[in-house]
């Protein structure tokens, strides 16, 4: 078994605090090639062998993404430490077992029942590794996971959740909770590629090119600073306080302004989202003044929430892919809800229309700001940007397009 000093030599520089911290939350954001995931994997394998009573739960938002991330990193760590003979690794289901002690379990965050039903044969479940923690949209989902780590531990062990991620947006709850608020039981670290001794000269030159060609991107992917996603669909927005009544007063009697409401349906894994807007047609400004954003909402709950918000009598355009839900919402009092019209290349036409406007977002619309600052175009296998938006952070973005259906109704395309 390695000594601690030998183990730290393997890890290299930049992670002494990470290795020594025994508080509840160990949170690491970093740029690419900052070795945060590999360091976490090495730490877990080494310390599970050092403490045979320890068990680990490795988590990502989607279970299917674990095999090519946490599982692969932990297997690499086993080989790197030269202890393959002491570990048994299974693929179906994903699981790793130490010959003298505990296990490593792998779960998707949305598989709540399996999270709650983990039973350890030996020792205690004391450690959780959340890889790509930025994928966790809802703080409540993390709280559910946090609550699963409980109970008295034997001497020498401690309960700890480790979160590793790339810091794409400063609007995420991770920043507020761990980096802004912090606390004595929190270690919040920012790492970057400069601490990675495993990079060769070609790797370093790549980062230098990014630094020179795209300093804004380099701050995020190179230095691990908070930033925004690369290839954003909408960069034409700002968050600003505005007096809704004063804006409404400008609408009165003027054809220059219209109100617009759009609804995107969701349920378990995706939220139902209502986007509430005022549109200055002549000035080309979209004011986003309110939102609804909720998971697991039935059509009854959607109707009740919208009515309670005061928008039950408004004209609402919803996703035409769910005509049955639209009919049910009409029966439940949303008498002016209609399906948004769609046509060929409807998504791109809607995006182009919105890109020609300025979007002003009221600070109360925190979910809208989270989505708009992360809603990005996808890349093809060669790494080039496409004109196809990502399927992530798109619920209020879709609702915005649906709501603007009436504004574009007289144009030559529908969306």
Secondary structure, 3 states (H helix, E strand, C coil): CCCHHHHHHHHCCCCHHHHHCCCCEEEEEECCCCCHHHHHHHHHHHHHHHCCCEEEEEEECCHHHCHHHHHHHHHHHHHHCCCHHHEEEECCCCEEEECCCCEEEEEECCCHHHHHCCCCCCCEEEEEEEECHHHCCCHHHHHHHHHCCCCCCCCCCCCEEEEEECCCCCCCHHHHHHHHHCCCCEEEEEECHHHCCCCCHHHHHHHHHHHHHCHHHHHHHCCCCCCCCCCECCCCEEECCCCHHHHHHHHCCCCCEEEEEEEECCCCCCCEEEEEEEEECCCCEEEEEEEEEECCCCHHHHHHHHHHCCCCCCCEEECCCCHHHHHHHHHCCCCCEEECCCCCCHHHHHHHHHHCCEEEECCCCHHHHHHHCCCEEEECCCCCEEEEECCCCCHHHHHHHHHCCCCCCCCCCCC
